[in-house]
Amino acid sequence: MDEQESLKKKLDLLKDEHRELDTMIDDLLRETVVNQLAVQRLKKKKLLVRDHIARINAQLLPDIIA
């Protein structure tokens, strides 16, 4: 497997993780007693995953200088 394929596979896994975190956050927010600490931790992890997705996208897409 070459580097491009490896990055695409990692990107797919990260996107799945991002969606799962979003679902977990939504589920926590629907509870009658909201655990704000857990929500904050999940949101922080979700942001880290999103940043990782952006880095991989930047590696996959070549820089275009206008």
CHARMM internal coordinates of N, CA and C (Angstrom, degrees):
IC EDIT
DIST 1 N 1 CA 1.4498
DIST 1 CA 1 C 1.5362
ANGL 1 N 1 CA 1 C 107.90
DIST 1 C 2 N 1.3187
ANGL 1 CA 1 C 2 N 116.61
DIHE 1 N 1 CA 1 C 2 N 129.04
DIST 2 N 2 CA 1.4551
ANGL 1 C 2 N 2 CA 118.73
DIHE 1 CA 1 C 2 N 2 CA -179.59
DIST 2 CA 2 C 1.5308
ANGL 2 N 2 CA 2 C 110.86
DIHE 1 C 2 N 2 CA 2 C -83.63
DIST 2 C 3 N 1.3096
ANGL 2 CA 2 C 3 N 115.40
DIHE 2 N 2 CA 2 C 3 N 175.63
DIST 3 N 3 CA 1.4659
ANGL 2 C 3 N 3 CA 120.81
DIHE 2 CA 2 C 3 N 3 CA -174.65
DIST 3 CA 3 C 1.5251
ANGL 3 N 3 CA 3 C 112.19
DIHE 2 C 3 N 3 CA 3 C -63.10
DIST 3 C 4 N 1.3292
ANGL 3 CA 3 C 4 N 117.83
DIHE 3 N 3 CA 3 C 4 N -39.87
DIST 4 N 4 CA 1.4701
ANGL 3 C 4 N 4 CA 121.31
DIHE 3 CA 3 C 4 N 4 CA 179.63
DIST 4 CA 4 C 1.5335
ANGL 4 N 4 CA 4 C 110.98
DIHE 3 C 4 N 4 CA 4 C -60.54
DIST 4 C 5 N 1.3149
ANGL 4 CA 4 C 5 N 116.68
DIHE 4 N 4 CA 4 C 5 N -46.30
DIST 5 N 5 CA 1.4620
ANGL 4 C 5 N 5 CA 120.76
DIHE 4 CA 4 C 5 N 5 CA 179.73
DIST 5 CA 5 C 1.5207
ANGL 5 N 5 CA 5 C 111.01
DIHE 4 C 5 N 5 CA 5 C -64.46
DIST 5 C 6 N 1.3107
ANGL 5 CA 5 C 6 N 116.00
DIHE 5 N 5 CA 5 C 6 N -40.28
DIST 6 N 6 CA 1.4563
ANGL 5 C 6 N 6 CA 121.05
DIHE 5 CA 5 C 6 N 6 CA 178.79
DIST 6 CA 6 C 1.5291
ANGL 6 N 6 CA 6 C 110.91
DIHE 5 C 6 N 6 CA 6 C -62.47
DIST 6 C 7 N 1.3335
ANGL 6 CA 6 C 7 N 116.19
DIHE 6 N 6 CA 6 C 7 N -43.34
DIST 7 N 7 CA 1.4638
ANGL 6 C 7 N 7 CA 120.39
DIHE 6 CA 6 C 7 N 7 CA 178.89
DIST 7 CA 7 C 1.5289
ANGL 7 N 7 CA 7 C 111.04
DIHE 6 C 7 N 7 CA 7 C -65.70
DIST 7 C 8 N 1.3311
ANGL 7 CA 7 C 8 N 117.21
DIHE 7 N 7 CA 7 C 8 N -39.48
DIST 8 N 8 CA 1.4672
ANGL 7 C 8 N 8 CA 120.40
DIHE 7 CA 7 C 8 N 8 CA 179.21
DIST 8 CA 8 C 1.5228
ANGL 8 N 8 CA 8 C 111.08
DIHE 7 C 8 N 8 CA 8 C -64.92
DIST 8 C 9 N 1.3296
ANGL 8 CA 8 C 9 N 116.24
DIHE 8 N 8 CA 8 C 9 N -39.58
DIST 9 N 9 CA 1.4638
ANGL 8 C 9 N 9 CA 120.47
DIHE 8 CA 8 C 9 N 9 CA 178.23
DIST 9 CA 9 C 1.5291
ANGL 9 N 9 CA 9 C 110.16
DIHE 8 C 9 N 9 CA 9 C -64.96
DIST 9 C 10 N 1.3228
ANGL 9 CA 9 C 10 N 116.78
DIHE 9 N 9 CA 9 C 10 N -44.27
DIST 10 N 10 CA 1.4681
ANGL 9 C 10 N 10 CA 121.41
DIHE 9 CA 9 C 10 N 10 CA 177.74
DIST 10 CA 10 C 1.5237
ANGL 10 N 10 CA 10 C 110.14
DIHE 9 C 10 N 10 CA 10 C -62.25
DIST 10 C 11 N 1.3344
ANGL 10 CA 10 C 11 N 116.49
DIHE 10 N 10 CA 10 C 11 N -40.08
DIST 11 N 11 CA 1.4600
ANGL 10 C 11 N 11 CA 121.61
DIHE 10 CA 10 C 11 N 11 CA 178.98
DIST 11 CA 11 C 1.5273
ANGL 11 N 11 CA 11 C 110.69
DIHE 10 C 11 N 11 CA 11 C -61.62
DIST 11 C 12 N 1.3130
ANGL 11 CA 11 C 12 N 117.41
DIHE 11 N 11 CA 11 C 12 N -44.19
DIST 12 N 12 CA 1.4662
ANGL 11 C 12 N 12 CA 121.11
DIHE 11 CA 11 C 12 N 12 CA 177.93
DIST 12 CA 12 C 1.5248
ANGL 12 N 12 CA 12 C 111.37
DIHE 11 C 12 N 12 CA 12 C -61.59
DIST 12 C 13 N 1.3273
ANGL 12 CA 12 C 13 N 116.67
DIHE 12 N 12 CA 12 C 13 N -42.20
DIST 13 N 13 CA 1.4658
ANGL 12 C 13 N 13 CA 120.38
DIHE 12 CA 12 C 13 N 13 CA 178.66
DIST 13 CA 13 C 1.5248
ANGL 13 N 13 CA 13 C 111.31
DIHE 12 C 13 N 13 CA 13 C -63.82
DIST 13 C 14 N 1.3238
ANGL 13 CA 13 C 14 N 116.57
DIHE 13 N 13 CA 13 C 14 N -41.23
DIST 14 N 14 CA 1.4641
ANGL 13 C 14 N 14 CA 120.44
DIHE 13 CA 13 C 14 N 14 CA 179.56
DIST 14 CA 14 C 1.5268
ANGL 14 N 14 CA 14 C 111.39
DIHE 13 C 14 N 14 CA 14 C -67.04
DIST 14 C 15 N 1.3225
ANGL 14 CA 14 C 15 N 117.14
DIHE 14 N 14 CA 14 C 15 N -38.47
DIST 15 N 15 CA 1.4693
ANGL 14 C 15 N 15 CA 120.08
DIHE 14 CA 14 C 15 N 15 CA 177.53
DIST 15 CA 15 C 1.5244
ANGL 15 N 15 CA 15 C 110.56
DIHE 14 C 15 N 15 CA 15 C -64.05
DIST 15 C 16 N 1.3323
ANGL 15 CA 15 C 16 N 116.69
DIHE 15 N 15 CA 15 C 16 N -39.96
DIST 16 N 16 CA 1.4663
ANGL 15 C 16 N 16 CA 120.39
DIHE 15 CA 15 C 16 N 16 CA 176.23
DIST 16 CA 16 C 1.5256
ANGL 16 N 16 CA 16 C 110.69
DIHE 15 C 16 N 16 CA 16 C -62.50
DIST 16 C 17 N 1.3258
ANGL 16 CA 16 C 17 N 116.44
DIHE 16 N 16 CA 16 C 17 N -44.26
DIST 17 N 17 CA 1.4667
ANGL 16 C 17 N 17 CA 120.88
DIHE 16 CA 16 C 17 N 17 CA 179.07
DIST 17 CA 17 C 1.5248
ANGL 17 N 17 CA 17 C 110.44
DIHE 16 C 17 N 17 CA 17 C -62.50
DIST 17 C 18 N 1.3232
ANGL 17 CA 17 C 18 N 117.14
DIHE 17 N 17 CA 17 C 18 N -39.71
DIST 18 N 18 CA 1.4616
ANGL 17 C 18 N 18 CA 121.99
DIHE 17 CA 17 C 18 N 18 CA 179.72
DIST 18 CA 18 C 1.5351
ANGL 18 N 18 CA 18 C 110.03
DIHE 17 C 18 N 18 CA 18 C -62.21
DIST 18 C 19 N 1.3299
ANGL 18 CA 18 C 19 N 116.74
DIHE 18 N 18 CA 18 C 19 N -43.73
DIST 19 N 19 CA 1.4687
ANGL 18 C 19 N 19 CA 120.83
DIHE 18 CA 18 C 19 N 19 CA 178.43
DIST 19 CA 19 C 1.5287
ANGL 19 N 19 CA 19 C 110.99
DIHE 18 C 19 N 19 CA 19 C -64.88
DIST 19 C 20 N 1.3276
ANGL 19 CA 19 C 20 N 116.85
DIHE 19 N 19 CA 19 C 20 N -40.97
DIST 20 N 20 CA 1.4607
ANGL 19 C 20 N 20 CA 120.76
DIHE 19 CA 19 C 20 N 20 CA 178.89
DIST 20 CA 20 C 1.5263
ANGL 20 N 20 CA 20 C 110.94
DIHE 19 C 20 N 20 CA 20 C -62.69
DIST 20 C 21 N 1.3254
ANGL 20 CA 20 C 21 N 116.82
DIHE 20 N 20 CA 20 C 21 N -42.46
DIST 21 N 21 CA 1.4644
ANGL 20 C 21 N 21 CA 120.43
DIHE 20 CA 20 C 21 N 21 CA 178.43
DIST 21 CA 21 C 1.5213
ANGL 21 N 21 CA 21 C 110.45
DIHE 20 C 21 N 21 CA 21 C -63.29
DIST 21 C 22 N 1.3195
ANGL 21 CA 21 C 22 N 116.95
DIHE 21 N 21 CA 21 C 22 N -40.22
DIST 22 N 22 CA 1.4590
ANGL 21 C 22 N 22 CA 121.43
DIHE 21 CA 21 C 22 N 22 CA 178.54
DIST 22 CA 22 C 1.5321
ANGL 22 N 22 CA 22 C 110.33
DIHE 21 C 22 N 22 CA 22 C -61.01
DIST 22 C 23 N 1.3139
ANGL 22 CA 22 C 23 N 116.21
DIHE 22 N 22 CA 22 C 23 N -42.87
DIST 23 N 23 CA 1.4640
ANGL 22 C 23 N 23 CA 121.06
DIHE 22 CA 22 C 23 N 23 CA 178.43
DIST 23 CA 23 C 1.5236
ANGL 23 N 23 CA 23 C 110.73
DIHE 22 C 23 N 23 CA 23 C -64.90
DIST 23 C 24 N 1.3193
ANGL 23 CA 23 C 24 N 116.85
DIHE 23 N 23 CA 23 C 24 N -42.47
DIST 24 N 24 CA 1.4664
ANGL 23 C 24 N 24 CA 120.71
DIHE 23 CA 23 C 24 N 24 CA 179.45
DIST 24 CA 24 C 1.5268
ANGL 24 N 24 CA 24 C 110.85
DIHE 23 C 24 N 24 CA 24 C -62.66
DIST 24 C 25 N 1.3268
ANGL 24 CA 24 C 25 N 116.65
DIHE 24 N 24 CA 24 C 25 N -41.42
DIST 25 N 25 CA 1.4675
ANGL 24 C 25 N 25 CA 120.80
DIHE 24 CA 24 C 25 N 25 CA 178.82
DIST 25 CA 25 C 1.5214
ANGL 25 N 25 CA 25 C 109.80
DIHE 24 C 25 N 25 CA 25 C -63.47
DIST 25 C 26 N 1.3288
ANGL 25 CA 25 C 26 N 116.93
DIHE 25 N 25 CA 25 C 26 N -46.14
DIST 26 N 26 CA 1.4677
ANGL 25 C 26 N 26 CA 120.69
DIHE 25 CA 25 C 26 N 26 CA 178.65
DIST 26 CA 26 C 1.5221
ANGL 26 N 26 CA 26 C 111.43
DIHE 25 C 26 N 26 CA 26 C -59.38
DIST 26 C 27 N 1.3319
ANGL 26 CA 26 C 27 N 116.60
DIHE 26 N 26 CA 26 C 27 N -42.36
DIST 27 N 27 CA 1.4631
ANGL 26 C 27 N 27 CA 120.50
DIHE 26 CA 26 C 27 N 27 CA 178.92
DIST 27 CA 27 C 1.5283
ANGL 27 N 27 CA 27 C 111.17
DIHE 26 C 27 N 27 CA 27 C -62.52
DIST 27 C 28 N 1.3259
ANGL 27 CA 27 C 28 N 116.97
DIHE 27 N 27 CA 27 C 28 N -42.67
DIST 28 N 28 CA 1.4679
ANGL 27 C 28 N 28 CA 120.19
DIHE 27 CA 27 C 28 N 28 CA 179.05
DIST 28 CA 28 C 1.5218
ANGL 28 N 28 CA 28 C 111.46
DIHE 27 C 28 N 28 CA 28 C -64.43
DIST 28 C 29 N 1.3225
ANGL 28 CA 28 C 29 N 116.83
DIHE 28 N 28 CA 28 C 29 N -38.43
DIST 29 N 29 CA 1.4601
ANGL 28 C 29 N 29 CA 120.33
DIHE 28 CA 28 C 29 N 29 CA -178.22
DIST 29 CA 29 C 1.5256
ANGL 29 N 29 CA 29 C 112.25
DIHE 28 C 29 N 29 CA 29 C -71.51
DIST 29 C 30 N 1.3245
ANGL 29 CA 29 C 30 N 118.18
DIHE 29 N 29 CA 29 C 30 N -21.03
DIST 30 N 30 CA 1.4669
ANGL 29 C 30 N 30 CA 121.85
DIHE 29 CA 29 C 30 N 30 CA 178.78
DIST 30 CA 30 C 1.5279
ANGL 30 N 30 CA 30 C 112.26
DIHE 29 C 30 N 30 CA 30 C -80.43
DIST 30 C 31 N 1.3199
ANGL 30 CA 30 C 31 N 117.57
DIHE 30 N 30 CA 30 C 31 N -16.41
DIST 31 N 31 CA 1.4615
ANGL 30 C 31 N 31 CA 120.63
DIHE 30 CA 30 C 31 N 31 CA -179.02
DIST 31 CA 31 C 1.5236
ANGL 31 N 31 CA 31 C 109.99
DIHE 30 C 31 N 31 CA 31 C -66.78
DIST 31 C 32 N 1.3386
ANGL 31 CA 31 C 32 N 115.68
DIHE 31 N 31 CA 31 C 32 N 152.63
DIST 32 N 32 CA 1.4574
ANGL 31 C 32 N 32 CA 119.81
DIHE 31 CA 31 C 32 N 32 CA -179.32
DIST 32 CA 32 C 1.5255
ANGL 32 N 32 CA 32 C 111.27
DIHE 31 C 32 N 32 CA 32 C -66.38
DIST 32 C 33 N 1.3134
ANGL 32 CA 32 C 33 N 116.74
DIHE 32 N 32 CA 32 C 33 N -40.38
DIST 33 N 33 CA 1.4602
ANGL 32 C 33 N 33 CA 121.46
DIHE 32 CA 32 C 33 N 33 CA 175.30
DIST 33 CA 33 C 1.5248
ANGL 33 N 33 CA 33 C 106.66
DIHE 32 C 33 N 33 CA 33 C -109.01
DIST 33 C 34 N 1.3272
ANGL 33 CA 33 C 34 N 115.19
DIHE 33 N 33 CA 33 C 34 N 110.62
DIST 34 N 34 CA 1.4589
ANGL 33 C 34 N 34 CA 120.54
DIHE 33 CA 33 C 34 N 34 CA -174.79
DIST 34 CA 34 C 1.5246
ANGL 34 N 34 CA 34 C 109.73
DIHE 33 C 34 N 34 CA 34 C -87.44
DIST 34 C 35 N 1.3079
ANGL 34 CA 34 C 35 N 116.09
DIHE 34 N 34 CA 34 C 35 N 128.06
DIST 35 N 35 CA 1.4552
ANGL 34 C 35 N 35 CA 122.11
DIHE 34 CA 34 C 35 N 35 CA 176.19
DIST 35 CA 35 C 1.5344
ANGL 35 N 35 CA 35 C 107.34
DIHE 34 C 35 N 35 CA 35 C -86.81
DIST 35 C 36 N 1.3214
ANGL 35 CA 35 C 36 N 116.17
DIHE 35 N 35 CA 35 C 36 N 92.89
DIST 36 N 36 CA 1.4607
ANGL 35 C 36 N 36 CA 121.32
DIHE 35 CA 35 C 36 N 36 CA -174.88
DIST 36 CA 36 C 1.5259
ANGL 36 N 36 CA 36 C 112.48
DIHE 35 C 36 N 36 CA 36 C -61.67
DIST 36 C 37 N 1.3186
ANGL 36 CA 36 C 37 N 117.14
DIHE 36 N 36 CA 36 C 37 N -35.25
DIST 37 N 37 CA 1.4635
ANGL 36 C 37 N 37 CA 120.15
DIHE 36 CA 36 C 37 N 37 CA 179.97
DIST 37 CA 37 C 1.5322
ANGL 37 N 37 CA 37 C 110.51
DIHE 36 C 37 N 37 CA 37 C -64.03
DIST 37 C 38 N 1.3189
ANGL 37 CA 37 C 38 N 116.16
DIHE 37 N 37 CA 37 C 38 N -43.77
DIST 38 N 38 CA 1.4693
ANGL 37 C 38 N 38 CA 119.84
DIHE 37 CA 37 C 38 N 38 CA 178.62
DIST 38 CA 38 C 1.5232
ANGL 38 N 38 CA 38 C 110.56
DIHE 37 C 38 N 38 CA 38 C -64.68
DIST 38 C 39 N 1.3260
ANGL 38 CA 38 C 39 N 117.05
DIHE 38 N 38 CA 38 C 39 N -40.60
DIST 39 N 39 CA 1.4670
ANGL 38 C 39 N 39 CA 121.19
DIHE 38 CA 38 C 39 N 39 CA 178.79
DIST 39 CA 39 C 1.5242
ANGL 39 N 39 CA 39 C 109.98
DIHE 38 C 39 N 39 CA 39 C -62.46
DIST 39 C 40 N 1.3258
ANGL 39 CA 39 C 40 N 117.30
DIHE 39 N 39 CA 39 C 40 N -44.87
DIST 40 N 40 CA 1.4679
ANGL 39 C 40 N 40 CA 120.98
DIHE 39 CA 39 C 40 N 40 CA 179.84
DIST 40 CA 40 C 1.5256
ANGL 40 N 40 CA 40 C 111.20
DIHE 39 C 40 N 40 CA 40 C -62.18
DIST 40 C 41 N 1.3167
ANGL 40 CA 40 C 41 N 116.69
DIHE 40 N 40 CA 40 C 41 N -42.18
DIST 41 N 41 CA 1.4728
ANGL 40 C 41 N 41 CA 120.25
DIHE 40 CA 40 C 41 N 41 CA 179.90
DIST 41 CA 41 C 1.5283
ANGL 41 N 41 CA 41 C 110.99
DIHE 40 C 41 N 41 CA 41 C -63.44
DIST 41 C 42 N 1.3351
ANGL 41 CA 41 C 42 N 116.01
DIHE 41 N 41 CA 41 C 42 N -43.41
DIST 42 N 42 CA 1.4636
ANGL 41 C 42 N 42 CA 119.51
DIHE 41 CA 41 C 42 N 42 CA 179.70
DIST 42 CA 42 C 1.5247
ANGL 42 N 42 CA 42 C 111.34
DIHE 41 C 42 N 42 CA 42 C -66.18
DIST 42 C 43 N 1.3323
ANGL 42 CA 42 C 43 N 116.49
DIHE 42 N 42 CA 42 C 43 N -39.32
DIST 43 N 43 CA 1.4649
ANGL 42 C 43 N 43 CA 119.50
DIHE 42 CA 42 C 43 N 43 CA 178.66
DIST 43 CA 43 C 1.5242
ANGL 43 N 43 CA 43 C 110.91
DIHE 42 C 43 N 43 CA 43 C -64.68
DIST 43 C 44 N 1.3245
ANGL 43 CA 43 C 44 N 116.76
DIHE 43 N 43 CA 43 C 44 N -39.05
DIST 44 N 44 CA 1.4650
ANGL 43 C 44 N 44 CA 120.20
DIHE 43 CA 43 C 44 N 44 CA 178.39
DIST 44 CA 44 C 1.5278
ANGL 44 N 44 CA 44 C 110.32
DIHE 43 C 44 N 44 CA 44 C -64.95
DIST 44 C 45 N 1.3334
ANGL 44 CA 44 C 45 N 116.41
DIHE 44 N 44 CA 44 C 45 N -43.57
DIST 45 N 45 CA 1.4640
ANGL 44 C 45 N 45 CA 120.05
DIHE 44 CA 44 C 45 N 45 CA 178.45
DIST 45 CA 45 C 1.5281
ANGL 45 N 45 CA 45 C 110.28
DIHE 44 C 45 N 45 CA 45 C -63.41
DIST 45 C 46 N 1.3377
ANGL 45 CA 45 C 46 N 116.16
DIHE 45 N 45 CA 45 C 46 N -39.02
DIST 46 N 46 CA 1.4625
ANGL 45 C 46 N 46 CA 120.71
DIHE 45 CA 45 C 46 N 46 CA 179.06
DIST 46 CA 46 C 1.5304
ANGL 46 N 46 CA 46 C 110.59
DIHE 45 C 46 N 46 CA 46 C -62.22
DIST 46 C 47 N 1.3266
ANGL 46 CA 46 C 47 N 117.22
DIHE 46 N 46 CA 46 C 47 N -40.73
DIST 47 N 47 CA 1.4667
ANGL 46 C 47 N 47 CA 120.85
DIHE 46 CA 46 C 47 N 47 CA 177.48
DIST 47 CA 47 C 1.5266
ANGL 47 N 47 CA 47 C 111.37
DIHE 46 C 47 N 47 CA 47 C -64.27
DIST 47 C 48 N 1.3224
ANGL 47 CA 47 C 48 N 116.77
DIHE 47 N 47 CA 47 C 48 N -40.42
DIST 48 N 48 CA 1.4682
ANGL 47 C 48 N 48 CA 120.12
DIHE 47 CA 47 C 48 N 48 CA 177.91
DIST 48 CA 48 C 1.5278
ANGL 48 N 48 CA 48 C 111.06
DIHE 47 C 48 N 48 CA 48 C -63.23
DIST 48 C 49 N 1.3282
ANGL 48 CA 48 C 49 N 116.06
DIHE 48 N 48 CA 48 C 49 N -40.50
DIST 49 N 49 CA 1.4657
ANGL 48 C 49 N 49 CA 120.11
DIHE 48 CA 48 C 49 N 49 CA 178.14
DIST 49 CA 49 C 1.5225
ANGL 49 N 49 CA 49 C 109.87
DIHE 48 C 49 N 49 CA 49 C -64.97
DIST 49 C 50 N 1.3408
ANGL 49 CA 49 C 50 N 116.63
DIHE 49 N 49 CA 49 C 50 N -42.41
DIST 50 N 50 CA 1.4687
ANGL 49 C 50 N 50 CA 120.24
DIHE 49 CA 49 C 50 N 50 CA 179.03
DIST 50 CA 50 C 1.5279
ANGL 50 N 50 CA 50 C 110.99
DIHE 49 C 50 N 50 CA 50 C -61.80
DIST 50 C 51 N 1.3280
ANGL 50 CA 50 C 51 N 117.04
DIHE 50 N 50 CA 50 C 51 N -40.67
DIST 51 N 51 CA 1.4670
ANGL 50 C 51 N 51 CA 120.56
DIHE 50 CA 50 C 51 N 51 CA 177.57
DIST 51 CA 51 C 1.5284
ANGL 51 N 51 CA 51 C 111.09
DIHE 50 C 51 N 51 CA 51 C -63.52
DIST 51 C 52 N 1.3194
ANGL 51 CA 51 C 52 N 116.02
DIHE 51 N 51 CA 51 C 52 N -39.59
DIST 52 N 52 CA 1.4671
ANGL 51 C 52 N 52 CA 120.45
DIHE 51 CA 51 C 52 N 52 CA 178.58
DIST 52 CA 52 C 1.5337
ANGL 52 N 52 CA 52 C 109.99
DIHE 51 C 52 N 52 CA 52 C -65.35
DIST 52 C 53 N 1.3296
ANGL 52 CA 52 C 53 N 116.56
DIHE 52 N 52 CA 52 C 53 N -39.95
DIST 53 N 53 CA 1.4665
ANGL 52 C 53 N 53 CA 121.24
DIHE 52 CA 52 C 53 N 53 CA 176.33
DIST 53 CA 53 C 1.5209
ANGL 53 N 53 CA 53 C 109.95
DIHE 52 C 53 N 53 CA 53 C -60.17
DIST 53 C 54 N 1.3237
ANGL 53 CA 53 C 54 N 116.93
DIHE 53 N 53 CA 53 C 54 N -43.70
DIST 54 N 54 CA 1.4699
ANGL 53 C 54 N 54 CA 120.99
DIHE 53 CA 53 C 54 N 54 CA -179.65
DIST 54 CA 54 C 1.5301
ANGL 54 N 54 CA 54 C 111.11
DIHE 53 C 54 N 54 CA 54 C -63.34
DIST 54 C 55 N 1.3388
ANGL 54 CA 54 C 55 N 116.85
DIHE 54 N 54 CA 54 C 55 N -40.10
DIST 55 N 55 CA 1.4704
ANGL 54 C 55 N 55 CA 119.93
DIHE 54 CA 54 C 55 N 55 CA 178.67
DIST 55 CA 55 C 1.5254
ANGL 55 N 55 CA 55 C 111.57
DIHE 54 C 55 N 55 CA 55 C -63.97
DIST 55 C 56 N 1.3184
ANGL 55 CA 55 C 56 N 116.18
DIHE 55 N 55 CA 55 C 56 N -42.15
DIST 56 N 56 CA 1.4639
ANGL 55 C 56 N 56 CA 119.54
DIHE 55 CA 55 C 56 N 56 CA 179.48
DIST 56 CA 56 C 1.5259
ANGL 56 N 56 CA 56 C 110.31
DIHE 55 C 56 N 56 CA 56 C -67.22
DIST 56 C 57 N 1.3325
ANGL 56 CA 56 C 57 N 117.29
DIHE 56 N 56 CA 56 C 57 N -41.27
DIST 57 N 57 CA 1.4662
ANGL 56 C 57 N 57 CA 120.10
DIHE 56 CA 56 C 57 N 57 CA 176.72
DIST 57 CA 57 C 1.5217
ANGL 57 N 57 CA 57 C 110.75
DIHE 56 C 57 N 57 CA 57 C -59.29
DIST 57 C 58 N 1.3137
ANGL 57 CA 57 C 58 N 116.81
DIHE 57 N 57 CA 57 C 58 N -39.44
DIST 58 N 58 CA 1.4653
ANGL 57 C 58 N 58 CA 120.81
DIHE 57 CA 57 C 58 N 58 CA 179.42
DIST 58 CA 58 C 1.5295
ANGL 58 N 58 CA 58 C 110.67
DIHE 57 C 58 N 58 CA 58 C -64.97
DIST 58 C 59 N 1.3217
ANGL 58 CA 58 C 59 N 117.09
DIHE 58 N 58 CA 58 C 59 N -34.87
DIST 59 N 59 CA 1.4635
ANGL 58 C 59 N 59 CA 120.65
DIHE 58 CA 58 C 59 N 59 CA 178.09
DIST 59 CA 59 C 1.5267
ANGL 59 N 59 CA 59 C 111.34
DIHE 58 C 59 N 59 CA 59 C -71.81
DIST 59 C 60 N 1.3247
ANGL 59 CA 59 C 60 N 116.26
DIHE 59 N 59 CA 59 C 60 N -34.79
DIST 60 N 60 CA 1.4609
ANGL 59 C 60 N 60 CA 120.22
DIHE 59 CA 59 C 60 N 60 CA -177.67
DIST 60 CA 60 C 1.5227
ANGL 60 N 60 CA 60 C 112.58
DIHE 59 C 60 N 60 CA 60 C -76.85
DIST 60 C 61 N 1.3237
ANGL 60 CA 60 C 61 N 116.13
DIHE 60 N 60 CA 60 C 61 N -33.84
DIST 61 N 61 CA 1.4602
ANGL 60 C 61 N 61 CA 119.94
DIHE 60 CA 60 C 61 N 61 CA -178.35
DIST 61 CA 61 C 1.5198
ANGL 61 N 61 CA 61 C 109.52
DIHE 60 C 61 N 61 CA 61 C -97.45
DIST 61 C 62 N 1.3072
ANGL 61 CA 61 C 62 N 118.06
DIHE 61 N 61 CA 61 C 62 N 128.56
DIST 62 N 62 CA 1.4678
ANGL 61 C 62 N 62 CA 119.84
DIHE 61 CA 61 C 62 N 62 CA 179.64
DIST 62 CA 62 C 1.5260
ANGL 62 N 62 CA 62 C 111.04
DIHE 61 C 62 N 62 CA 62 C -69.34
DIST 62 C 63 N 1.3271
ANGL 62 CA 62 C 63 N 115.47
DIHE 62 N 62 CA 62 C 63 N 149.64
DIST 63 N 63 CA 1.4609
ANGL 62 C 63 N 63 CA 120.40
DIHE 62 CA 62 C 63 N 63 CA 176.23
DIST 63 CA 63 C 1.5200
ANGL 63 N 63 CA 63 C 108.95
DIHE 62 C 63 N 63 CA 63 C -69.48
DIST 63 C 64 N 1.3218
ANGL 63 CA 63 C 64 N 115.65
DIHE 63 N 63 CA 63 C 64 N 131.64
DIST 64 N 64 CA 1.4596
ANGL 63 C 64 N 64 CA 120.59
DIHE 63 CA 63 C 64 N 64 CA 178.41
DIST 64 CA 64 C 1.5218
ANGL 64 N 64 CA 64 C 107.28
DIHE 63 C 64 N 64 CA 64 C -111.40
DIST 64 C 65 N 1.3102
ANGL 64 CA 64 C 65 N 116.07
DIHE 64 N 64 CA 64 C 65 N 115.62
DIST 65 N 65 CA 1.4565
ANGL 64 C 65 N 65 CA 120.95
DIHE 64 CA 64 C 65 N 65 CA 179.66
DIST 65 CA 65 C 1.5202
ANGL 65 N 65 CA 65 C 107.63
DIHE 64 C 65 N 65 CA 65 C -97.37
DIST 65 C 66 N 1.3276
ANGL 65 CA 65 C 66 N 115.62
DIHE 65 N 65 CA 65 C 66 N 121.56
DIST 66 N 66 CA 1.4730
ANGL 65 C 66 N 66 CA 120.08
DIHE 65 CA 65 C 66 N 66 CA -177.30
DIST 66 CA 66 C 1.5039
ANGL 66 N 66 CA 66 C 111.29
DIHE 65 C 66 N 66 CA 66 C -76.31
END
COOR INIT
IC SEED 1 N 1 CA 1 C
IC BUILD
